Every structure is written in structure tokens, then in C-alpha cells.
């Protein structure tokens, strides 16, 4: 498909009029989807799709169109030429765009990620064998994802990667279940077996009488999955240049140098370690890493092409919402979590999160799926569902006692129209005086 995209691009660039600039973005996937229920495969599907986005620019005006491609060069060229003609008719009707910004310098790049994925049937056979006797429901999504960029100035970029996302829950009874996920570039049998073994131990605990806790402040451990729910909220305007300059970021206190996080907290957009391509839809090359918060202090923002033009900054991302977020690990080791927690709550999952006070980055939500009460370093019983209301300035600031050395790769499981390639690499967090209100 790389060669196909080159040929299609060349055909479209040949017919441009004087002063026209054409940007082309190719998107493709070759993905397997499998759904499981009662620890058996119930539905299998395969999706192979390709699309092309055309952005025509002339005299500081821009208009665009997106086409679904067949993979047959003659048909796709004719369809794209027709769309290009329609765009050419639209351009004179549009106003000039003061924030139009595209890469004018040529930076070519080619990336072909190694395919280290097992066949879906092989991976799922291992999952079902490990979960024998359990009521497991979940889904597998995996395969090849390709992105390409080309412009009439001579630039060409290509990115092809392979990844998988296995997301599942193991049901016990009533509202009791253990939720887990496993995502990445390379499959590890032993890691999967450890996860299922941990789920079996937790399921046994769920049979104990739930602890009913009163509202108040508790010592808690947030798993990477739970922390990811909180960071999803913070990422909603938290790190974008536009939201910072317009004072709409939930991290406003940090921007104004009134607030900070714990010295051990370093947060970055790690393009080099994520699933997304290293180039943007406007042709800019992303840096390996964008430091957002360093040693607890605000460091920088994500600036896409339009915001960079508006505010005179360098482009360093495709989206001002993190797509490859990373929080550095700390000194707490995975095997020491319960002993370090001592007595408190092990929070495996959160949901229904929303801001209760956006200006102070305060978030409310509910506990979910196998949250446990721990006494003297030993989990003893599940807890009833509770509502929390806490600020990130306390969770990752004043009340943070430690981050796990180990980090977990979490891949966005959404597949609306296309499989998502957004991800996060996060540790777990030990937090004191975590506030529950209900």
C-alpha cells in the first residue's frame, strides 16, 4: 500500500494548477475483531479499509474531502480527480484562513514496524485455556494500521505498525466482576497467564461479604487502569496550547504558577513509544517527546498546527489531547503494593468520571469492578460502590506517597469507524487521604 499511495499521490500532483498546494493523508487498517462470551468465541470479523483525505490550498484558503478507497489505482485516481475538481470550485467561495498552517519544509520518513503479533486464534486459545472454568466476556482487536502523508512540495511519510488490544471481564455473580486488559506490540504468554491467575484470586475474594465504608478520607492504591480514567479527564483540555492561552485548562493553577504536583511526577507525550505515526496531517514531524510536567512543575503544552500559527509556537503534535501519554514510574514495586498500602482500598477501576470543579482540576466518579478492602497488607473483602471527589493536585500532589516502578501500556479500545491508536503508559499510585463522599 505504500507504493500504491506513492503512485496515487504522483497522479494527483501532476494535474495541479499554478499556486495550488495539495496535502494527502492516507489511512488504512487490516484488522481482526473477535468477541467472546462464557469463555468461548462467539463472533469473528475482519475489516480491511482505506481512505484518502485531500486538502487543497490556494491563496491562503483551504478546503478538504475524504474518500473511501478501493485499492484499484485507476478507479481511485478517477474518484480523487473528481473530488479535486469539486474542491477547486469551492475554494474561491471561502474566506482566507488566518490560522492555516502546513509544513513547507520537506522531511521524509519511512517506518515499517515488525509484525510480532500471534494469529488471533493462537492468542485467544491461550486466553481461553488460562481462563478455563471462568465466565469470561471480552474482545480482541488487532492487526496492521497504516498512515501516509504526501504533499505537492515533495514530502512523503509512511508509518505502518502492528498492535493488539485484548479487553475482557470475568463475571462472578450479581454485579461482581474482574475487568482486565492487555495491549501492545508483542505478545507474552506468561504475562497473560499472570493476569488470569490474579483474576482468579480476586474472584475468590469477591465471594466475601462486601465492606460498607462510611464517607471520608482513606488510603488507596490506584491501579494504572484507574489512574487512566483520571488522566482521561485531565487530558480534556489539560495539556493543549489553545486551552492554556484561553484559560480553559483544568490545570489553570499550574499555568499561573499557583499549583504544582509531587516532585516525583513527570508527565510527557511520548511520541517515540506510542502507536501513532510520527508525522501530523499537515506534514509536521513530531518530536520524540513533549515534556508537559517535569518533577511536579508545569513545563509545556501540546501545540497543533492551527494553535501554533495562532500563538507563534512550534508544532509538536497532531492533537492537543494526548495520544501517547506517559507518567514516569517511581520506586514502589508491584509485589509490594499491598504491604505499602497496609490498610485501605485497592481501586482497580473507576467510571462515570467528570469534573466537579474544573478550575481546580477536581474530579468526581464511582468505583467499579473488584475494588477491595485491605487490612494489614492483605486484601480481605470487596467494597460496596462508592463515589469519590478529589483534586489531581492532591492525588498526584500533596497526598501522593508513591508510584509503581512498573508501568502498564493501555490502548484505547474504541473502534468507531477506525481502530483507535491512542494509548497511555502509566504506573499505579499510592495515595493517602483520598476523599469519598457517598
C-alpha positions as CSV (number, residue, x, y, z in Angstrom):
1,X,0.0,0.0,0.0
2,X,3.0,2.3,0.4
3,X,3.7,2.0,-3.3
4,X,0.1,2.4,-4.2
5,X,-0.1,5.6,-2.2
6,X,3.0,6.9,-3.9
7,X,1.5,6.3,-7.3
8,X,-1.8,7.8,-6.4
9,X,-0.2,10.9,-5.0
10,X,2.0,11.3,-8.1
11,X,-1.0,11.2,-10.3
12,X,-2.9,13.9,-8.3
13,X,0.1,16.2,-8.0
14,X,0.6,16.2,-11.8
15,X,-2.6,18.0,-12.6
16,X,-2.3,20.9,-10.1
17,X,-2.7,24.4,-11.3
18,X,-0.1,27.2,-10.6
19,X,-0.1,28.2,-6.9
20,X,-2.2,25.2,-5.7
21,X,-0.8,23.1,-2.9
22,X,-2.3,19.7,-2.2
23,X,-1.9,17.7,1.0
24,X,-2.8,14.0,1.0
25,X,-3.4,11.8,4.0
26,X,-3.8,8.0,3.7
27,X,-5.3,5.9,6.4
28,X,-5.6,2.1,6.3
29,X,-6.2,-0.9,8.5
30,X,-6.2,-4.6,8.2
31,X,-7.8,-5.7,11.5
32,X,-9.2,-8.8,13.1
33,X,-12.1,-8.5,15.6
34,X,-13.2,-11.3,17.9
35,X,-15.9,-11.3,20.6
36,X,-16.0,-13.8,23.4
37,X,-18.8,-14.8,25.9
38,X,-18.7,-17.5,28.5
39,X,-15.1,-18.0,27.6
40,X,-15.9,-19.1,24.1
41,X,-15.6,-17.4,20.7
42,X,-19.0,-16.1,19.6
43,X,-18.3,-13.7,16.7
44,X,-15.4,-13.2,14.3
45,X,-14.9,-10.4,11.8
46,X,-12.2,-8.9,9.6
47,X,-12.0,-5.3,8.4
48,X,-9.8,-4.1,5.6
49,X,-10.4,-0.4,4.7
50,X,-8.5,2.5,3.3
51,X,-9.3,6.2,3.0
52,X,-7.7,9.3,1.5
53,X,-8.1,12.9,2.7
54,X,-7.4,15.7,0.2
55,X,-6.6,19.2,1.4
56,X,-6.4,21.8,-1.4
57,X,-4.8,25.1,-0.6
58,X,-4.6,28.2,-2.7
59,X,-4.2,31.9,-1.8
60,X,-4.5,31.2,2.0
61,X,-7.7,29.3,1.5
62,X,-8.2,25.6,2.3
63,X,-10.9,23.0,1.7
64,X,-10.9,19.2,2.1
65,X,-12.7,16.0,1.2
66,X,-12.3,12.4,2.3
67,X,-12.8,9.3,0.1
68,X,-13.0,5.6,0.7
69,X,-10.5,3.8,-1.5
70,X,-11.0,0.5,-3.3
71,X,-7.3,-0.2,-3.8
72,X,-7.7,-0.2,-7.6
73,X,-5.5,2.6,-8.8
74,X,-7.5,3.6,-11.9
75,X,-10.8,3.8,-10.0
76,X,-9.3,5.6,-7.0
77,X,-7.4,8.1,-9.2
78,X,-10.6,9.0,-11.2
79,X,-12.6,9.4,-7.9
80,X,-9.9,11.6,-6.4
81,X,-9.6,13.7,-9.5
82,X,-13.3,14.3,-9.5
83,X,-13.1,15.3,-5.8
84,X,-10.2,17.6,-6.5
85,X,-12.3,19.4,-9.2
86,X,-15.1,19.9,-6.6
87,X,-12.6,21.3,-4.1
88,X,-11.2,23.7,-6.8
89,X,-14.8,25.0,-7.3
90,X,-15.3,25.6,-3.6
91,X,-12.1,27.4,-2.8
92,X,-13.0,30.9,-4.3
93,X,-16.1,30.9,-2.2
94,X,-14.2,30.5,1.1
95,X,-12.7,33.3,3.2
96,X,-9.0,33.3,3.9
97,X,-7.9,31.3,6.9
98,X,-5.7,33.3,9.3
99,X,-4.6,30.1,11.1
100,X,-3.8,28.0,8.1
101,X,-0.5,26.2,8.8
102,X,1.2,23.3,6.9
103,X,4.7,22.1,6.6
104,X,6.6,24.0,4.0
105,X,10.0,22.2,4.6
106,X,10.4,18.7,3.2
107,X,11.0,16.0,5.8
108,X,10.6,12.5,4.5
109,X,10.3,9.4,6.7
110,X,9.5,5.7,6.4
111,X,8.7,3.4,9.3
112,X,7.8,-0.3,9.0
113,X,7.1,-1.8,12.4
114,X,7.9,-5.5,12.8
115,X,4.9,-7.8,12.9
116,X,5.3,-9.7,16.2
117,X,1.6,-10.5,16.7
118,X,0.3,-14.1,17.1
119,X,-2.6,-15.3,15.0
120,X,-5.8,-14.3,16.7
121,X,-6.8,-17.9,17.1
122,X,-3.5,-18.7,18.8
123,X,-3.7,-15.8,21.3
124,X,-7.4,-16.5,22.1
125,X,-6.7,-20.2,22.6
126,X,-4.2,-19.3,25.2
127,X,-6.6,-16.9,26.9
128,X,-9.5,-19.4,26.9
129,X,-7.2,-22.2,28.3
130,X,-5.9,-19.9,31.0
131,X,-9.5,-18.9,31.9
132,X,-10.9,-22.4,31.8
133,X,-13.9,-22.7,34.1
134,X,-14.4,-18.9,34.3
135,X,-17.2,-16.8,32.8
136,X,-15.1,-14.6,30.6
137,X,-16.5,-12.0,28.2
138,X,-14.3,-9.7,26.1
139,X,-13.0,-8.7,22.7
140,X,-9.8,-8.9,20.6
141,X,-8.8,-6.3,18.1
142,X,-5.5,-6.5,16.3
143,X,-3.6,-6.2,13.1
144,X,-1.9,-3.8,10.8
145,X,-2.5,0.0,10.8
146,X,-1.0,2.3,8.2
147,X,-0.8,6.1,7.8
148,X,0.7,8.1,5.0
149,X,1.3,11.7,4.2
150,X,2.3,13.3,0.9
151,X,2.2,16.9,-0.4
152,X,2.9,18.6,-3.7
153,X,6.0,20.2,-2.3
154,X,7.8,16.9,-2.4
155,X,7.3,15.4,1.1
156,X,6.4,11.7,1.7
157,X,5.9,10.0,5.0
158,X,4.8,6.4,5.7
159,X,4.1,4.6,9.0
160,X,3.0,1.0,9.3
161,X,2.6,-0.7,12.7
162,X,1.0,-3.8,14.2
163,X,-0.7,-3.9,17.6
164,X,-3.3,-5.8,19.5
165,X,-5.8,-4.9,22.3
166,X,-7.4,-7.6,24.4
167,X,-10.1,-6.3,26.7
168,X,-12.1,-8.6,29.0
169,X,-14.1,-9.1,32.2
170,X,-14.6,-12.2,34.2
171,X,-18.0,-12.4,35.8
172,X,-18.8,-13.9,39.1
173,X,-22.4,-13.1,40.1
174,X,-24.7,-10.2,40.6
175,X,-22.7,-7.0,40.0
176,X,-19.4,-8.7,40.7
177,X,-16.7,-9.0,38.0
178,X,-13.0,-8.5,37.5
179,X,-12.0,-6.3,34.5
180,X,-8.6,-6.6,32.8
181,X,-6.9,-5.7,29.6
182,X,-3.7,-6.5,27.7
183,X,-2.4,-4.4,24.8
184,X,0.9,-3.9,23.0
185,X,3.1,-4.7,20.0
186,X,4.4,-8.1,21.2
187,X,2.5,-11.0,22.8
188,X,3.7,-12.6,26.0
189,X,2.1,-15.9,27.2
190,X,3.5,-15.6,30.7
191,X,2.1,-12.1,31.2
192,X,-1.3,-13.2,30.2
193,X,-1.2,-16.2,32.5
194,X,-0.3,-14.0,35.4
195,X,-3.2,-11.7,34.8
196,X,-5.7,-14.5,34.7
197,X,-4.2,-16.0,37.9
198,X,-4.6,-12.7,39.6
199,X,-8.2,-12.6,38.4
200,X,-8.9,-16.0,39.9
201,X,-7.6,-14.8,43.3
202,X,-9.7,-11.7,43.2
203,X,-12.8,-13.6,42.2
204,X,-12.5,-15.7,45.3
205,X,-12.3,-12.5,47.4
206,X,-15.5,-11.2,45.8
207,X,-17.4,-14.0,47.4
208,X,-16.8,-12.4,50.8
209,X,-19.4,-10.1,52.4
210,X,-18.8,-6.6,51.0
211,X,-17.4,-3.9,53.4
212,X,-19.7,-0.9,53.7
213,X,-17.5,2.1,54.3
214,X,-18.6,5.5,55.5
215,X,-17.8,8.6,53.5
216,X,-14.4,10.0,54.5
217,X,-10.7,10.0,53.7
218,X,-9.0,6.7,53.0
219,X,-5.6,5.5,52.0
220,X,-5.9,4.0,48.5
221,X,-3.9,2.4,45.7
222,X,-5.0,3.3,42.2
223,X,-4.1,0.8,39.5
224,X,-2.9,2.0,36.1
225,X,-6.4,1.5,34.7
226,X,-8.0,3.6,37.5
227,X,-5.3,6.3,37.0
228,X,-6.0,6.2,33.3
229,X,-9.7,7.2,33.9
230,X,-8.5,10.2,35.9
231,X,-5.9,11.2,33.3
232,X,-8.5,11.0,30.5
233,X,-10.4,13.7,32.4
234,X,-7.2,15.8,32.9
235,X,-6.4,15.4,29.2
236,X,-9.7,17.0,28.3
237,X,-8.2,20.4,27.7
238,X,-5.5,20.0,30.3
239,X,-2.4,20.0,28.0
240,X,-3.4,21.9,24.9
241,X,-1.9,25.3,24.0
242,X,-5.3,26.6,22.9
243,X,-6.9,25.8,26.3
244,X,-4.0,27.2,28.2
245,X,-3.9,30.5,26.3
246,X,-7.7,30.9,26.7
247,X,-7.6,30.0,30.4
248,X,-9.9,27.0,29.9
249,X,-7.4,24.3,31.0
250,X,-8.3,22.4,34.2
251,X,-4.6,22.9,35.1
252,X,-5.0,26.6,35.2
253,X,-3.5,26.8,38.7
254,X,-0.3,25.2,37.3
255,X,-0.1,27.6,34.3
256,X,-0.4,30.6,36.7
257,X,2.3,29.0,38.9
258,X,0.0,28.8,41.9
259,X,-0.1,25.0,41.9
260,X,2.2,22.0,41.4
261,X,2.3,18.3,41.7
262,X,4.6,16.0,43.6
263,X,8.3,16.1,42.8
264,X,8.2,12.5,41.6
265,X,5.5,13.2,38.9
266,X,6.8,13.7,35.4
267,X,4.2,13.6,32.5
268,X,5.0,13.6,28.8
269,X,3.6,13.0,25.4
270,X,5.9,10.1,24.4
271,X,5.6,10.0,20.6
272,X,8.5,7.7,20.3
273,X,6.9,5.0,22.4
274,X,3.3,5.2,21.2
275,X,1.2,3.7,18.5
276,X,0.6,6.9,16.5
277,X,2.6,8.0,13.4
278,X,5.4,10.5,13.9
279,X,4.0,13.0,11.4
280,X,0.9,15.1,11.5
281,X,-1.9,15.6,8.9
282,X,-0.3,18.9,8.0
283,X,3.1,17.3,7.4
284,X,4.9,18.4,10.5
285,X,7.3,15.9,12.2
286,X,6.6,15.2,15.9
287,X,9.5,15.4,18.4
288,X,10.3,12.2,20.2
289,X,8.8,13.6,23.4
290,X,7.0,16.7,24.7
291,X,7.5,17.3,28.4
292,X,4.3,18.5,29.9
293,X,5.0,18.3,33.6
294,X,8.5,17.8,34.9
295,X,9.3,17.0,38.6
296,X,5.8,18.3,39.5
297,X,6.1,21.6,37.7
298,X,4.3,22.8,34.5
299,X,6.7,22.6,31.6
300,X,5.0,22.9,28.3
301,X,1.9,22.3,26.1
302,X,0.8,20.3,23.1
303,X,0.5,22.7,20.1
304,X,-1.1,21.5,16.9
305,X,-0.7,23.3,13.6
306,X,-3.5,25.8,14.0
307,X,-2.7,26.8,17.6
308,X,1.0,27.0,16.7
309,X,0.2,29.5,14.0
310,X,-2.2,31.5,16.1
311,X,0.1,31.8,19.1
312,X,3.5,31.8,17.4
313,X,4.7,28.4,18.8
314,X,6.3,25.3,17.3
315,X,4.1,22.4,16.2
316,X,4.8,19.4,18.4
317,X,1.7,17.2,18.0
318,X,-1.3,16.2,15.8
319,X,-3.9,16.6,18.5
320,X,-3.8,18.8,21.6
321,X,-5.3,15.9,23.6
322,X,-2.5,13.4,24.4
323,X,-2.4,10.4,22.2
324,X,0.7,8.7,23.7
325,X,0.6,9.9,27.3
326,X,3.2,8.7,29.8
327,X,3.7,9.1,33.5
328,X,7.2,8.0,34.6
329,X,7.4,5.2,37.1
330,X,8.5,5.5,40.7
331,X,10.2,3.4,43.4
332,X,7.2,1.3,44.6
333,X,7.4,-2.3,43.2
334,X,4.4,-4.2,42.1
335,X,5.0,-7.0,44.6
336,X,5.0,-4.5,47.5
337,X,1.7,-2.8,46.7
338,X,-0.4,-4.4,49.5
339,X,2.2,-4.1,52.2
340,X,2.8,-0.5,51.3
341,X,-1.0,0.2,51.3
342,X,-1.2,-1.6,54.7
343,X,-4.9,-0.7,55.5
344,X,-7.1,1.0,52.9
345,X,-8.7,0.5,49.5
346,X,-7.3,-1.2,46.4
347,X,-9.1,0.6,43.5
348,X,-8.9,-1.5,40.3
349,X,-11.3,0.6,38.2
350,X,-13.2,3.9,38.1
351,X,-16.0,5.1,35.9
352,X,-18.6,7.9,35.4
353,X,-15.8,10.4,35.9
354,X,-16.5,14.1,35.4
355,X,-15.3,17.4,36.7
356,X,-16.8,18.7,39.9
357,X,-14.7,21.8,39.8
358,X,-12.8,22.2,36.5
359,X,-10.8,25.3,37.6
360,X,-9.3,23.3,40.5
361,X,-9.0,20.1,38.5
362,X,-11.4,18.3,40.9
363,X,-12.9,15.1,39.6
364,X,-15.8,13.0,40.8
365,X,-16.7,9.5,39.8
366,X,-17.6,6.0,41.0
367,X,-15.6,2.9,42.0
368,X,-16.1,-0.1,39.7
369,X,-15.1,-3.8,39.3
370,X,-13.4,-5.6,42.1
371,X,-12.3,-2.8,44.4
372,X,-11.0,-4.4,47.6
373,X,-10.7,-3.5,51.3
374,X,-7.1,-4.3,52.5
375,X,-6.1,-4.8,56.1
376,X,-2.5,-5.0,57.3
377,X,-1.3,-5.7,53.9
378,X,-3.8,-8.4,53.0
379,X,-6.9,-8.0,50.8
380,X,-9.9,-9.3,52.8
381,X,-13.2,-8.3,51.1
382,X,-14.8,-6.3,48.3
383,X,-16.3,-2.9,49.0
384,X,-19.7,-1.6,48.0
385,X,-19.7,1.0,45.3
386,X,-18.5,4.5,46.5
387,X,-18.4,8.0,45.0
388,X,-15.2,9.9,45.2
389,X,-14.5,13.6,44.8
390,X,-10.8,14.6,44.6
391,X,-8.4,17.0,43.0
392,X,-5.4,16.0,40.8
393,X,-3.4,18.4,42.9
394,X,-3.9,16.1,45.9
395,X,-3.9,12.7,44.1
396,X,-0.6,13.4,42.2
397,X,0.5,16.2,44.6
398,X,0.2,16.6,48.4
399,X,-1.3,13.2,49.0
400,X,0.8,11.1,46.7
401,X,3.0,8.6,48.6
402,X,4.5,6.6,45.7
403,X,4.2,5.5,42.1
404,X,5.0,1.9,40.9
405,X,8.2,1.3,39.1
406,X,6.3,-0.9,36.7
407,X,4.1,0.8,34.0
408,X,1.2,-0.6,32.0
409,X,0.5,0.1,28.4
410,X,-3.2,0.9,27.9
411,X,-4.6,1.1,24.4
412,X,-7.8,2.9,23.7
413,X,-10.3,0.2,22.8
414,X,-12.7,2.4,20.7
415,X,-13.2,1.3,17.1
416,X,-15.8,3.7,15.9
417,X,-15.1,3.9,12.1
418,X,-11.4,3.0,12.7
419,X,-9.4,1.3,15.4
420,X,-8.0,4.0,17.7
421,X,-4.2,4.2,18.1
422,X,-4.3,6.4,21.2
423,X,-2.5,4.9,24.2
424,X,-1.1,5.6,27.6
425,X,1.8,4.2,29.6
426,X,1.0,4.6,33.3
427,X,2.2,3.4,36.8
428,X,-0.1,2.7,39.7
429,X,-0.3,5.3,42.5
430,X,-0.4,5.0,46.3
431,X,-2.4,8.0,47.7
432,X,-3.3,9.0,51.3
433,X,-6.5,10.8,52.4
434,X,-8.4,10.1,49.2
435,X,-11.9,11.6,49.7
436,X,-15.1,9.5,49.3
437,X,-18.3,11.4,49.6
438,X,-21.0,8.8,49.2
